[in-house]
Amino acid sequence: MATLKKLGTGLIGLALSMAVGISHAADKPSLSIGFVNGWDDSVAATYVAGEILHSKLGYKVQFKPVEPAIMWQGVARGDLDASLSAWMPATHGEYYAKLKDKISVLGTNYAGAKIGLIVPEYVQAKSIADLQTYSADFDGKIIGIDAGAGVMRRTEDALKQYELSKIKLMASSGPAMATALARAEKEHQAIVVTGWIPHWMFAKWQLRFLDDPKNVFGEAERIDTIANPELSKKAPEAAAFLSKFSWGAEEVGAVMLSIRDGAKPQAAAKAWVEQNPERVAQWLTQ
């Protein structure tokens, strides 16, 4: 009887403990995180951070795909609590200049982001200027993405500055560019594409940027995490974690590649978090 009484007391204590835990999680505010629609690196970072915020810190998280301008405006207004997709200082520099007094930069989540012209490791050309010499190897074409994209505008400038009269820039889309690269890699053929890092293609193939001595594509950038200034009051644990969240090319590449191979973003993020407990613990240590 005494044993049953102790067991009953223990169960009541456990129930109370669970109730307190649930109540504590319920007291935390919901968070809204914006990411750039269609940017693989943005999706990967957002969902991994969101998974940690939810599974480790107990926040409810909403993911909102938006265009860059709307993302920055949303964070400034408070419609979005945060975003891990601020490319600085060049790509999103205009947005930052206009809204810097209305947002907080929590930290850099990816250092060494870069745009430029990319080739498989086996391609003979080493620099952008070399493309004129080896133009026949890739039919005088650079496979691009959407017309009007920043990397496309820079490539058009590169054709002029490097006097690449034999080369044409072919607009397509991100997926079409990746498909063309996959085909060339499979057949070990030369190809030049517009691209950037972080991107899943660097996790799948041995690629490199062509040297750009004229610096047409600019210096390496970084990807910052930005937040509405109220986040530190609204959700201090979340702000603290987001300020420490930072990872490298292989890590983000693994998540992007998993999503590209068919996994849902949330499933890919959950799997990565479960497989990297020590890395996650580093970000959660106060």
N, C-alpha and C positions, 0 to 999 in steps of 0.2 A: 504493500500500500504506500509505504514511504517512497519507494522507488517510483511508483506511478505519480506520486505527488511532485517529486523532483522533476520527473519528465514533463509533467504538465506545466510546472513553473518555467522550465527551460523553453518549452514551446511558446509559452506566452511571451517570454523575454525575446525570443527570436522574432516573433510576430511584431512585437513593439519596435524592435530594431529595424526590421524591414519597413515598417510603416513610417518610421522616422526618415529612413533613406529615401523612400518614395516621395515623402513630403518635401524633403530637401531638394530633390530633383525637380519636383513640380513647382517649387518656389523660384527656380531659375527662369530667366526670360528666354523667349525664343529669339534666335539670331538669324538674320538674313544676310547671306553672303552672295555677292555678285561676281560673276565671272564672264569673260569675253566669249560670246557664242561662237563656236567653231574653232577655238584655239585649244589644241590638245593639251598643251602644258598648263593652261589655265584650268581646264577641267580636272586634270590629275591633281594639281596642288589643292584646288578647292575641295574636292571630294575627300582627299586624305585628311586635310585639316578638319573638315566637317565631321568625318568619322571619329577623329580623336575628341573633338569638342562634345560629340554626342556620347560615345561609348566610354570615354575616360573621365569626362568632366560633367556629364549629365545635362547638357543643353539640348534643346530641340533646335534643329538647324534647317533652314529653308535655303535651297539653292536657286539662284535667279540668273539665267543666261541673258545677257544684254550686250548692246554695242558699247565700245569704249567710252564714248561721250556720255551715254546714259549711266554707265557704271560710275564714272567720276562724279557726275551730278547727283546720283543717288546716294553715294557715300556722304557728299557734302550736305545734302538736305536731311539725311537721317533715314531715308527710305531704305537704304542698305546700311547694315552695321559695319561691314568690312568688305574688302576685296584683296585677293592675293595676286592680282594681275596688272599691277602698275609698272609698265615698262619705262625705265628711266635711264639717262636723263633726256634722251632724244625722242623716242617713239611717242611717249605721252607727255612730253615736256610742255606743250601748249596747255594741256588740261591742268597740269600742276601749277603753272604760272597763274592761271585764272582762279584756281580754287584752293591754293595752298593755305590760305587763312581759315578755311572751313573744313580741313581734313587733318588727320594726324598720320604721320608716317611711323608705323610700328617697328619696321625693320626690313632688311633685305632677305627674301626667302630663296632667291637664286642669284648667284653672282656669275658674271661671265656670259650673260645672254648676248647673242650676236646674230646679225643678219648678213647675207652675202651670197656669193655664188659657190655652189657645192658640187664636188665630183667624187666618184668612187676612188679609193686609194690607188687603184691600178691605172688611172688615167695619167697620161704623160704630162699634160699641162700642170704647171705649178703655180702660175700667177694669172691674173686676169689678162695681162698683156699677151700671154702665151696662146690665148684662144685664137688669135689671128693666125698663128703658125699652124695650129692643129685643127683648124676649122673643119677640114674634110672628115676628121675622125667622128664628128658628131653632126654631120650634115649642116654645119653652120647655124645650128639652132640652140638657143637656151630655152629650156622648158620652164615656163613661169607659172604663176598662180593667177589669182583674180586681177584683172586690169584695174589699176588705180591703187593697189596695195602699196604700202611704203617701200617694200623691197623691190617692187616692180618699177617704181619711180626712180629709185636709186640705180637700178640696172640700166634703165634708159640713159641716165647720166653717165654710167660707166662705159656704155657703147660709144658715147661721144668723146669722153675724156681719154679713153685708151685707143681711140680711133679704130674701132673694130668694124671696119667696113664690110667684112665678110660674114658678120654675125647678125642674126635676127632673133628678137625676143618674142617667144610664142606665149600668149596669154592662155591660161586654161583655168585650173582650180587647184586647191590643195590636194584633194584626193586624186585628181588626174595626174598631177605632177608625181605623186607618190607611186601611182600605177606605172607610169613611164619609167621611173627609177627602178622599180622592182623588176620590170621586164629587162632593162639594160643590165642589171646586176645578174640576173639569171643567165643571160647570154654572154656575159662578160664583155659588154659593149661600152664604148665611151658615151658619156652623157654629161651635160651640165644643167643644173637646176637652180632656181632661186630657192633659198631656204633660210632656216634659222635654227638656232639651238637655244633652249631645249626643244627637241622633237624626237618622236619615237624612232625615226629612221636611223638615228645615231646609235640606238640600242640594237638595231637589227643588222646594220651593215657597217663596214669599215669605210668611213667617209672623211673628207677634209674640206676646209674652205680654201678657195684659191686666194693667194696672197693679193693684197690690195694696197700697194705702196702709195697710191694717190689718196687713199683713205676716203674713197667715194661712199662706202657703206658706213663710215663712222667708226668710232671706237666701240669696244665691247660695252654692252649695257648691263643693267641689273634689273631684277624683277622685285619690286617692293610690295610689302603688305601695307595697305592704307585702311584707315578706319575713321568713322565719325568720332569726333572728340568726346562724345558722351559714352562711348563704349567702355572706357576705363571705370566709369561709375556704374553703368548698367550691368556690366559683366566683367569684373576685375580679373577673375581667373582666366576667362577667355582672352582678354587683352594681353595678359602676361604670357600665355601660351603662344598666341599669334606673334608676339614680339620675338620669340625664340625660335619659331619654326623656320628652318632653313635647310635645304638639301642640295644634292649635287646631280650631275647629269645622269649617272647610272641609276640613281634612285627614281628620279622623275621619269626617266626613260623606260624603266621597267613597268611603271604603272600605265604610261601612255601606250606601250606596246601591248599590254594585256587588254586594254580597252579596244585598241585597234584590231586585235585578234578576236574580238567578239564579246568580251566581258562587259557587263553593265558597269558604268563608272562607280556606283556605290559598292558593287561586289568586288571590283578590282581594288578599291581603296581599303575595304574591310580586310581583304586577304593580305594586302601589303602591311597593314597595321599589325595584324596577327603574326606575321612572319618577321617583324622587326621590333620586338618589344624593347630592346635596349635603346634603339634609336628614339623610339617614342618617349621612353623614360627620360632621356636627355632633355627633350623639349618641355617636359612637364615638371622638371626639377626647378624649384623656386630659388 
